[in-house]
Amino acid sequence: MRHFKLLLVLLCGLLVTININADQQTIITDNGGWHATTRSLSSQPELYQNGDTIFIDSEYTLSNLNITIEDLSNNIIQSSTITVLGGEEYSYIVYAISGTYKVTLTQGSKSLYGYFTIE
């Protein structure tokens, strides 16, 4: 009986994890020259969204990475310089009302952008 309860708790935890990840939306990004000036990066960072949080994944550490959030009228809502450690997911909270926004990542001459919606 003790093993059954432990198995039930583990299964419930797995279901919660699956539901959380199912809510995460991939932000479609445009490769605006991310590979243009460096050969050390084999892949661009990936961006995901869950509610008002943007998650950034990168295989490599990205120092002095600027993240900018703009509304569709190109007004800057938020801008920060961050460091994303390679292999670790970085979470960035967007302080904005419901709407569609543009996120831009820039590091030196490399950049990419995508659009996301906060409901």
DSSP file (Angstrom, degrees, kcal/mol; ACC not computed):
  #  RESIDUE AA STRUCTURE BP1 BP2  ACC     N-H-->O    O-->H-N    N-H-->O    O-->H-N    TCO  KAPPA ALPHA  PHI   PSI    X-CA   Y-CA   Z-CA
    1    1 A M     >        0   0    0      0, 0.0     4,-2.0     0, 0.0     5,-0.2   0.000 360.0 360.0 360.0 -38.1    0.0    0.0    0.0
    2    2 A R  H  >  +     0   0    0      1,-0.2     4,-1.9     2,-0.2     5,-0.1   0.901 360.0  48.7 -62.7 -41.1    2.9    2.4    0.8
    3    3 A H  H  > S+     0   0    0      1,-0.2     4,-2.5     2,-0.2    -1,-0.2   0.856 107.8  55.4 -67.1 -35.4    4.4    1.9   -2.7
    4    4 A F  H  > S+     0   0    0      2,-0.2     4,-2.3     1,-0.2    -2,-0.2   0.918 108.0  48.0 -63.5 -43.2    1.0    2.5   -4.3
    5    5 A K  H  X S+     0   0    0     -4,-2.0     4,-2.4     2,-0.2    -2,-0.2   0.907 112.1  49.4 -64.3 -42.3    0.7    5.9   -2.5
    6    6 A L  H  X S+     0   0    0     -4,-1.9     4,-2.4     2,-0.2    -2,-0.2   0.916 111.6  49.0 -63.0 -43.5    4.2    6.8   -3.6
    7    7 A L  H  X S+     0   0    0     -4,-2.5     4,-2.4     1,-0.2    -2,-0.2   0.896 110.5  51.1 -62.3 -40.9    3.5    5.8   -7.2
    8    8 A L  H  X S+     0   0    0     -4,-2.3     4,-2.2     2,-0.2    -2,-0.2   0.905 110.2  48.8 -63.7 -42.9    0.2    7.8   -7.1
    9    9 A V  H  X S+     0   0    0     -4,-2.4     4,-2.2     2,-0.2    -2,-0.2   0.916 112.1  49.0 -63.3 -43.9    2.0   11.0   -5.8
   10   10 A L  H  X S+     0   0    0     -4,-2.4     4,-2.1     1,-0.2    -2,-0.2   0.903 111.0  49.7 -63.4 -41.9    4.7   10.6   -8.5
   11   11 A L  H  X S+     0   0    0     -4,-2.4     4,-2.3     2,-0.2    -1,-0.2   0.897 109.9  50.7 -64.4 -40.5    2.1   10.2  -11.3
   12   12 A C  H  X S+     0   0    0     -4,-2.2     4,-2.1     1,-0.2    -1,-0.2   0.913 110.1  50.5 -63.1 -42.1    0.2   13.3  -10.1
   13   13 A G  H  X S+     0   0    0     -4,-2.2     4,-2.1     1,-0.2    -2,-0.2   0.888 109.6  51.0 -61.8 -39.8    3.5   15.3  -10.1
   14   14 A L  H  X S+     0   0    0     -4,-2.1     4,-2.5     2,-0.2    -2,-0.2   0.900 108.7  51.3 -64.8 -41.9    4.2   14.1  -13.6
   15   15 A L  H  X S+     0   0    0     -4,-2.3     4,-2.3     2,-0.2    -2,-0.2   0.898 109.5  49.9 -63.8 -40.6    0.7   15.2  -14.8
   16   16 A V  H  X S+     0   0    0     -4,-2.1     4,-2.3     2,-0.2    -1,-0.2   0.918 111.0  50.1 -63.2 -42.8    1.2   18.6  -13.3
   17   17 A T  H  X S+     0   0    0     -4,-2.1     4,-2.4     1,-0.2    -2,-0.2   0.916 110.1  50.0 -61.7 -44.0    4.6   19.0  -15.0
   18   18 A I  H  X S+     0   0    0     -4,-2.5     4,-1.9     1,-0.2    -1,-0.2   0.917 111.1  49.0 -62.1 -43.1    3.1   17.9  -18.4
   19   19 A N  H  X S+     0   0    0     -4,-2.3     4,-1.0     2,-0.2    -1,-0.2   0.890 110.4  50.6 -65.5 -38.8    0.3   20.4  -18.1
   20   20 A I  H >X S+     0   0    0     -4,-2.3     3,-0.8     1,-0.2     4,-0.5   0.946 113.2  45.3 -63.1 -47.2    2.7   23.3  -17.2
   21   21 A N  H >< S+     0   0    0     -4,-2.4     3,-0.9     1,-0.2    -1,-0.2   0.807 105.3  61.8 -67.2 -29.1    4.9   22.5  -20.2
   22   22 A A  H 3< S+     0   0    0     -4,-1.9    -1,-0.2     1,-0.2    -2,-0.2   0.788  99.7  56.1 -67.7 -26.2    1.8   22.2  -22.4
   23   23 A D  H << S+     0   0    0     -4,-1.0    28,-0.3    -3,-0.8     2,-0.3   0.664  84.4 103.6 -77.6 -16.0    1.0   25.8  -21.7
   24   24 A Q    <<  -     0   0    0     -3,-0.9     2,-0.4    -4,-0.5    26,-0.2  -0.501  59.6-156.2 -72.8 130.5    4.4   27.0  -22.9
   25   25 A Q  E     -A   49   0A   0     24,-3.9    24,-3.3    -2,-0.3     2,-0.3  -0.900  14.2-125.3-110.6 134.7    4.3   28.6  -26.4
   26   26 A T  E     -A   48   0A   0     -2,-0.4     2,-0.7    22,-0.2    22,-0.2  -0.604  21.1-135.5 -74.2 133.2    7.3   28.8  -28.7
   27   27 A I        -     0   0    0     20,-2.2    20,-0.4    -2,-0.3     2,-0.4  -0.827  20.1-128.9 -89.6 119.6    8.0   32.3  -29.8
   28   28 A I        -     0   0    0     -2,-0.7    87,-0.6    87,-0.4     2,-0.3  -0.543  31.8-163.2 -70.8 124.9    8.7   32.2  -33.6
   29   29 A T  E     -D  114   0B   0     -2,-0.4     2,-0.5    85,-0.2    85,-0.2  -0.830  17.2-137.7-115.5 151.9   12.0   34.0  -34.2
   30   30 A D  E     -D  113   0B   0     83,-2.4     2,-1.4    -2,-0.3    83,-0.9  -0.915  23.8-127.0-103.5 126.0   13.5   35.5  -37.2
   31   31 A N  E     -D  112   0B   0     -2,-0.5     2,-0.4    81,-0.2    81,-0.2  -0.606  29.9-178.1 -74.8  96.2   17.3   34.8  -37.6
   32   32 A G  S    S-     0   0    0     -2,-1.4    79,-0.2    79,-1.1    -1,-0.1  -0.183  72.2 -55.9 -91.3  41.4   18.4   38.4  -38.1
   33   33 A G  S >  S+     0   0    0     -2,-0.4     3,-1.4    77,-0.1     4,-0.5   0.719  82.6 151.4  97.3  24.3   22.0   37.5  -38.5
   34   34 A W  T 3  S+     0   0    0     77,-0.4     3,-0.3     1,-0.3     4,-0.2   0.848  82.1  37.2 -57.2 -34.0   22.7   35.6  -35.3
   35   35 A H  T 3  S+     0   0    0      1,-0.2     3,-0.3     2,-0.1    -1,-0.3   0.423  91.1  99.3 -95.8   1.4   25.4   33.6  -37.0
   36   36 A A  S <  S+     0   0    0     -3,-1.4    -1,-0.2     1,-0.2    -2,-0.1   0.839  91.8  23.4 -63.5 -37.7   26.8   36.4  -39.2
   37   37 A T  S    S+     0   0    0     -4,-0.5     2,-0.4    -3,-0.3    -1,-0.2   0.459 115.4  53.7-114.6   0.3   29.8   37.4  -37.1
   38   38 A T        -     0   0    0     -3,-0.3    -1,-0.1    -4,-0.2     3,-0.1  -0.995  43.5-169.8-140.1 141.9   30.8   34.5  -35.0
   39   39 A R  S    S+     0   0    0     -2,-0.4    -1,-0.1     1,-0.1    -4,-0.0   0.457  79.5  80.0-101.6  -3.7   31.6   30.8  -35.7
   40   40 A S  S    S+     0   0    0      2,-0.0     2,-0.6     1,-0.0    -1,-0.1   0.733  80.0  73.2 -78.5 -20.3   31.6   29.8  -32.0
   41   41 A L        -     0   0    0      1,-0.1     3,-0.1    -7,-0.1    -3,-0.1  -0.835  54.6-177.9 -96.7 122.7   27.8   29.6  -31.8
   42   42 A S  S    S+     0   0    0     -2,-0.6     2,-0.3     1,-0.2    -1,-0.1   0.667  71.5  21.2 -91.4 -16.6   26.3   26.6  -33.5
   43   43 A S  S    S-     0   0    0     -9,-0.1    -1,-0.2     3,-0.0    17,-0.2  -0.998  76.8-116.5-150.1 150.7   22.7   27.5  -32.7
   44   44 A Q        -     0   0    0     -2,-0.3    15,-0.1     1,-0.1   -13,-0.0  -0.438  46.3 -89.5 -80.4 159.4   20.7   30.6  -31.8
   45   45 A P        -     0   0    0      0, 0.0     2,-0.4     0, 0.0    13,-0.2  -0.292  38.9-131.3 -64.2 154.9   18.9   30.8  -28.5
   46   46 A E  E     - B   0  57A   0     11,-2.8    11,-2.8    -3,-0.1     2,-0.4  -0.903  16.4-153.7-109.9 139.8   15.4   29.5  -28.3
   47   47 A L  E     + B   0  56A   0    -20,-0.4   -20,-2.2    -2,-0.4     2,-0.3  -0.929  13.5 178.0-116.7 137.4   12.6   31.6  -26.7
   48   48 A Y  E     -AB  26  55A   0      7,-2.5     7,-3.4    -2,-0.4     2,-0.4  -0.927  13.0-148.5-131.2 156.9    9.4   30.2  -25.1
   49   49 A Q  E     +AB  25  54A   0    -24,-3.3   -24,-3.9    -2,-0.3     2,-0.3  -0.982  17.0 174.8-129.8 140.1    6.5   32.0  -23.4
   50   50 A N  E >  S- B   0  53A   0      3,-2.3     3,-1.5    -2,-0.4     2,-0.3  -0.863  70.8 -54.1-139.6 105.5    4.2   31.0  -20.6
   51   51 A G  T 3  S-     0   0    0     -2,-0.3   -26,-0.0   -28,-0.3    66,-0.0  -0.486 123.2 -13.6  64.3-122.6    1.8   33.8  -19.6
   52   52 A D  T 3  S+     0   0    0     -2,-0.3    42,-3.6    -3,-0.1     2,-0.5   0.164 118.4  94.4 -98.5  18.9    3.9   36.9  -18.8
   53   53 A T  E <   -BC  50  93A   0     -3,-1.5    -3,-2.3    40,-0.2     2,-0.5  -0.939  56.9-157.4-117.1 131.5    7.2   35.0  -18.7
   54   54 A I  E     -BC  49  92A   0     38,-3.1    38,-2.9    -2,-0.5     2,-0.5  -0.904  11.5-155.9-101.4 130.4    9.7   34.6  -21.5
   55   55 A F  E     -BC  48  91A   0     -7,-3.4    -7,-2.5    -2,-0.5     2,-0.5  -0.916   4.6-161.1-108.4 133.5   12.1   31.7  -21.2
   56   56 A I  E     -BC  47  90A   0     34,-2.8    34,-2.6    -2,-0.5     2,-0.4  -0.964   6.2-172.9-118.2 124.7   15.4   31.8  -23.0
   57   57 A D  E     +B   46   0A   0    -11,-2.8   -11,-2.8    -2,-0.5     2,-0.4  -0.955   8.2 171.5-115.7 134.5   17.4   28.6  -23.6
   58   58 A S        -     0   0    0     -2,-0.4    29,-3.1    27,-0.3    30,-0.3  -0.999  35.2-145.5-142.4 141.6   20.9   28.6  -25.1
   59   59 A E  S    S+     0   0    0     -2,-0.4     2,-0.3    27,-0.2    -1,-0.1   0.800  92.2  43.4 -69.9 -29.4   23.5   26.0  -25.6
   60   60 A Y  S    S-     0   0    0    -17,-0.2     2,-0.2    26,-0.2    27,-0.2  -0.816  97.9 -95.2-117.9 155.3   26.2   28.5  -24.8
   61   61 A T        -     0   0    0     -2,-0.3     2,-0.6    25,-0.2    24,-0.2  -0.522  35.4-158.0 -68.1 132.2   26.6   31.3  -22.2
   62   62 A L  E     -E   84   0B   0     22,-3.0    22,-2.2    -2,-0.2     3,-0.5  -0.919  10.2-170.6-117.7 103.6   25.4   34.6  -23.6
   63   63 A S  E     +     0   0B   0     -2,-0.6    20,-0.2    20,-0.2    19,-0.1  -0.610  68.0  16.6 -91.9 154.1   26.9   37.6  -21.8
   64   64 A N  E    S+     0   0B   0     -2,-0.2     2,-0.6     1,-0.2    44,-0.4   0.894  81.9 167.3  51.8  45.1   25.7   41.2  -22.4
   65   65 A L  E     -E   82   0B   0     17,-2.7    17,-3.3    -3,-0.5     2,-0.5  -0.812  25.1-148.2 -91.5 122.1   22.5   40.0  -24.0
   66   66 A N  E     -EF  81 106B   0     40,-3.2    40,-2.3    -2,-0.6     2,-0.5  -0.798  10.7-167.1 -93.9 128.7   20.0   42.8  -24.5
   67   67 A I  E     -EF  80 105B   0     13,-2.9    13,-2.2    -2,-0.5     2,-0.4  -0.972   7.1-175.0-115.2 127.6   16.3   41.9  -24.3
   68   68 A T  E     -EF  79 104B   0     36,-2.3    36,-2.4    -2,-0.5     2,-0.5  -0.980  11.7-159.9-126.2 132.9   13.8   44.5  -25.5
   69   69 A I  E     +EF  78 103B   0      9,-3.1     8,-3.1    -2,-0.4     9,-1.6  -0.956  18.1 177.0-111.4 126.1   10.0   44.2  -25.3
   70   70 A E  E     -EF  76 102B   0     32,-2.6    32,-2.9    -2,-0.5     6,-0.2  -0.931  25.7-126.8-126.2 150.5    8.1   46.5  -27.7
   71   71 A D  E >   - F   0 101B   0      4,-2.2     3,-1.8    -2,-0.3    30,-0.2  -0.304  45.9 -90.7 -81.4 179.8    4.4   47.0  -28.4
   72   72 A L  T 3  S+     0   0    0     28,-0.5    29,-0.1     1,-0.3    -1,-0.1   0.577 127.4  61.2 -73.4  -7.2    3.2   46.8  -32.0
   73   73 A S  T 3  S-     0   0    0      2,-0.1    -1,-0.3     0, 0.0     3,-0.1   0.226 119.8-109.4 -96.5  12.1    3.6   50.6  -32.3
   74   74 A N    <   +     0   0    0     -3,-1.8     2,-0.5     1,-0.3    -2,-0.1   0.679  69.1 148.3  67.1  21.3    7.4   50.1  -31.6
   75   75 A N        -     0   0    0      1,-0.0    -4,-2.2     2,-0.0     2,-0.5  -0.750  52.3-119.9 -82.9 130.2    7.2   51.7  -28.1
   76   76 A I  E     +E   70   0B   0     -2,-0.5    -6,-0.3    -6,-0.2     3,-0.1  -0.589  34.0 175.5 -74.1 122.2    9.7   50.1  -25.8
   77   77 A I  E     -     0   0B   0     -8,-3.1     2,-0.3    -2,-0.5    -7,-0.2   0.801  68.4  -3.9 -91.3 -37.9    7.9   48.6  -22.8
   78   78 A Q  E     -E   69   0B   0     -9,-1.6    -9,-3.1     2,-0.0    -1,-0.4  -0.988  58.8-178.9-157.9 145.0   10.9   47.0  -21.2
   79   79 A S  E     +E   68   0B   0     -2,-0.3     2,-0.3   -11,-0.2   -11,-0.2  -0.960  10.9 162.4-152.7 135.4   14.6   46.6  -21.9
   80   80 A S  E     -E   67   0B   0    -13,-2.2   -13,-2.9    -2,-0.3     2,-0.5  -0.980  33.9-129.5-147.9 156.1   17.4   44.9  -19.9
   81   81 A T  E     +E   66   0B   0     -2,-0.3   -15,-0.2   -15,-0.2     2,-0.2  -0.965  42.0 167.9-108.2 126.0   20.9   43.6  -20.3
   82   82 A I  E     -E   65   0B   0    -17,-3.3   -17,-2.7    -2,-0.5     2,-0.4  -0.758  34.3-128.4-131.2 171.0   21.2   40.0  -19.0
   83   83 A T  E     -     0   0B   0     -2,-0.2     2,-0.6   -19,-0.2   -20,-0.2  -0.998  16.9-160.2-123.9 126.8   23.4   37.0  -19.0
   84   84 A V  E     -E   62   0B   0    -22,-2.2   -22,-3.0    -2,-0.4     2,-0.3  -0.936  17.3-137.4-106.4 118.8   22.0   33.6  -20.0
   85   85 A L    >   -     0   0    0     -2,-0.6     3,-2.0   -24,-0.2   -27,-0.3  -0.575  29.4-101.7 -77.8 136.0   24.1   30.7  -18.8
   86   86 A G  T 3  S+     0   0    0     -2,-0.3   -27,-0.2     1,-0.3   -25,-0.2  -0.317 104.7  11.0 -58.3 131.1   24.7   27.9  -21.3
   87   87 A G  T 3  S+     0   0    0    -29,-3.1     2,-0.4     1,-0.2    -1,-0.3   0.415 107.6 101.6  81.6  -1.6   22.4   24.9  -20.6
   88   88 A E  S <  S-     0   0    0     -3,-2.0     2,-0.3   -30,-0.3   -30,-0.3  -0.959  73.2-123.2-119.0 133.8   20.3   26.7  -18.1
   89   89 A E        -     0   0    0     -2,-0.4     2,-0.5   -32,-0.1   -32,-0.2  -0.567  23.8-152.6 -74.5 129.7   16.8   28.2  -18.8
   90   90 A Y  E     -C   56   0A   0    -34,-2.6   -34,-2.8    -2,-0.3     2,-0.5  -0.889   4.9-152.0-103.9 131.1   16.6   31.9  -18.1
   91   91 A S  E     -C   55   0A   0     -2,-0.5     2,-0.5   -36,-0.2   -36,-0.2  -0.891  10.5-173.1-107.8 135.4   13.2   33.4  -17.1
   92   92 A Y  E     -C   54   0A   0    -38,-2.9   -38,-3.1    -2,-0.5     2,-0.4  -0.979  15.6-143.4-129.3 116.3   12.3   37.0  -17.9
   93   93 A I  E     -C   53   0A   0     -2,-0.5     2,-0.6   -40,-0.2   -40,-0.2  -0.665   9.5-146.6 -85.4 131.1    9.1   38.4  -16.6
   94   94 A V        -     0   0    0    -42,-3.6     2,-1.2    -2,-0.4   -16,-0.0  -0.864   2.1-153.1 -98.3 122.3    7.3   40.9  -18.9
   95   95 A Y        +     0   0    0     -2,-0.6     2,-0.3   -18,-0.0   -42,-0.0  -0.716  51.6 114.9 -96.6  85.0    5.4   43.7  -17.0
   96   96 A A        -     0   0    0     -2,-1.2     3,-0.1   -44,-0.0    -2,-0.1  -0.972  62.7-109.3-149.4 158.8    2.7   44.5  -19.5
   97   97 A I        -     0   0    0     -2,-0.3    21,-0.2     1,-0.2     0, 0.0  -0.258  62.6 -59.2 -80.2 175.0   -1.0   44.4  -20.0
   98   98 A S  S    S+     0   0    0     21,-0.1     2,-0.3    19,-0.1    21,-0.2  -0.260  90.5  88.1 -55.4 139.4   -2.8   42.0  -22.3
   99   99 A G  E    S- G   0 118B   0     19,-2.3    19,-3.1    -3,-0.1     2,-0.4  -0.928  76.4 -66.1 156.9-177.6   -1.7   42.4  -25.9
  100  100 A T  E     - G   0 117B   0     -2,-0.3   -28,-0.5    17,-0.2     2,-0.3  -0.877  50.0-179.4-105.9 136.2    0.8   41.3  -28.6
  101  101 A Y  E     -FG  71 116B   0     15,-3.1    15,-2.3    -2,-0.4     2,-0.5  -0.872  25.4-127.3-133.8 161.2    4.4   42.3  -28.2
  102  102 A K  E     -FG  70 115B   0    -32,-2.9   -32,-2.6    -2,-0.3     2,-0.4  -0.940  19.4-160.5-109.6 132.5    7.7   42.0  -30.0
  103  103 A V  E     -FG  69 114B   0     11,-2.9    11,-1.9    -2,-0.5     2,-0.4  -0.952   7.8-170.6-111.7 133.6   10.7   40.6  -28.2
  104  104 A T  E     -FG  68 113B   0    -36,-2.4   -36,-2.3    -2,-0.4     2,-0.5  -0.989   8.1-162.2-125.9 129.9   14.2   41.3  -29.6
  105  105 A L  E     -FG  67 112B   0      7,-2.9     7,-2.0    -2,-0.4     2,-0.4  -0.938  14.7-179.0-106.9 132.2   17.5   39.7  -28.4
  106  106 A T  E     +FG  66 111B   0    -40,-2.3   -40,-3.2    -2,-0.5     2,-0.3  -0.998  15.4 171.7-134.8 133.3   20.7   41.5  -29.3
  107  107 A Q  E >  S- G   0 110B   0      3,-2.7     3,-2.1    -2,-0.4     2,-0.3  -0.877  70.7 -53.3-139.0 105.7   24.3   40.6  -28.6
  108  108 A G  T 3  S-     0   0    0    -44,-0.4   -44,-0.0    -2,-0.3    -1,-0.0  -0.505 123.2 -18.0  63.5-122.9   26.8   42.8  -30.4
  109  109 A S  T 3  S+     0   0    0     -2,-0.3     2,-0.3    -3,-0.1    -1,-0.3   0.424 120.4  94.8 -94.2   0.3   25.9   42.6  -34.1
  110  110 A K  E <   + G   0 107B   0     -3,-2.1    -3,-2.7   -76,-0.1     2,-0.3  -0.731  49.6 159.5 -93.8 140.3   23.7   39.5  -33.7
  111  111 A S  E     - G   0 106B   0     -2,-0.3   -79,-1.1    -5,-0.2   -77,-0.4  -0.994  18.2-179.5-153.6 158.4   20.0   39.8  -33.2
  112  112 A L  E     -DG  31 105B   0     -7,-2.0    -7,-2.9    -2,-0.3     2,-0.3  -0.972  10.0-169.3-151.6 158.4   16.7   37.9  -33.4
  113  113 A Y  E     +DG  30 104B   0    -83,-0.9   -83,-2.4    -2,-0.3     2,-0.3  -0.947   7.8 171.9-146.0 165.7   13.1   38.7  -32.7
  114  114 A G  E     -DG  29 103B   0    -11,-1.9   -11,-2.9    -2,-0.3     2,-0.3  -0.962  27.2-112.2-163.4 172.1    9.7   37.2  -32.4
  115  115 A Y  E     + G   0 102B   0    -87,-0.6   -87,-0.4    -2,-0.3     2,-0.3  -0.885  28.9 174.4-118.1 147.0    6.2   38.0  -31.4
  116  116 A F  E     - G   0 101B   0    -15,-2.3   -15,-3.1    -2,-0.3     2,-0.4  -0.966  20.0-134.8-146.8 161.3    4.1   36.8  -28.4
  117  117 A T  E     - G   0 100B   0     -2,-0.3     2,-0.5   -17,-0.2   -17,-0.2  -0.968   3.7-156.0-124.2 134.2    0.8   37.5  -26.9
  118  118 A I  E       G   0  99B   0    -19,-3.1   -19,-2.3    -2,-0.4   -66,-0.1  -0.941 360.0 360.0-104.4 126.0   -0.2   38.0  -23.2
  119  119 A E              0   0    0     -2,-0.5   -21,-0.1   -21,-0.2    -1,-0.1   0.433 360.0 360.0 -98.5 360.0   -3.8   37.2  -22.6
